[in-house]
Amino acid sequence: MVVAALLVLLIGVFAVLRLIAGIRRPIEGAISTFANITNGNYSNVIDITRNDEIGKLNQGLQAMQTRMGFEVAETKRQAEEMTRVKIALDCVGTPVRIAAPDGHVIYANNAMFDTLRRIEPVLKQQNPAFSVDGFVGSSIGNLYADPQAALARLASLDETSRTEMEIGGRTYRVVTSPVFTDKKERLGSVGEWQDRTEEIAVEKEVAGIIAAAGRGEFDTRLSTEGKDGFFKQLAEGLNELSG
């Protein structure tokens, strides 16, 4: 009887140990897989063929691994895309800035920084705290005489607007466009600054020549001093036409 009882006990202990081992190994494997996922490894081989509780655990791990893998890949793709956009904007000659919905600047390209450095003394007169170096992260309202009014206009903007600003003796055409998601959720705004100072000066000179011609005065000439590129060619061409 004693021997039989011991034999039954040993069989029971052996069965329990096998049961524990059968549970422990899959759980340890699941823990290892979870650790791999948290470390960025989304290619783990997971056994999802079991129909018990361990199988359900592994199925959950597989679903999480797949979802996180796709999310990380999409995040990486978007980051690479944004990097390409930033590099492209950094090389654009037109000053560009991007602001968040609350009006805080989140990006400015090199041309924008160059423009702000030229007019920084004037901007400091209306806002002593203004700093070109701190432009990104600051309020876009700091560029305007009435910051709160500017932010209110920006917050209600639903289509591209075009305005002209005179700062430090220079005239800028500011084109501001709101940015929305496909669901019409506001993401922020993009502003482009075009220095029209030379263009306006030439327009006035041309208007003067036309007015003089209307009076019968055909000896008026456009000055080519300080002009280059298109504006210089325009002045030279009009001077030739005037004889």
HELIX and SHEET records of a PDB file:
HELIX    1   1 VAL A    2  THR A   38  1                                  37    
HELIX    2   2 GLU A   53  ASP A   90  1                                  38    
HELIX    3   3 ASN A  110  GLN A  126  1                                  17    
HELIX    4   4 ILE A  140  LEU A  143  5                                   4    
HELIX    5   5 PRO A  147  ALA A  155  1                                   9    
HELIX    6   6 THR A  197  GLY A  214  1                                  18    
HELIX    7   7 GLY A  229  LEU A  241  1                                  13    
SHEET    1   A 5 VAL A 105  ALA A 108  0                                        
SHEET    2   A 5 VAL A  96  ALA A  99 -1                                        
SHEET    3   A 5 ARG A 186  ASP A 195 -1                                        
SHEET    4   A 5 ARG A 170  PHE A 180 -1                                        
SHEET    5   A 5 SER A 161  ILE A 167 -1                                        
END                                                                             
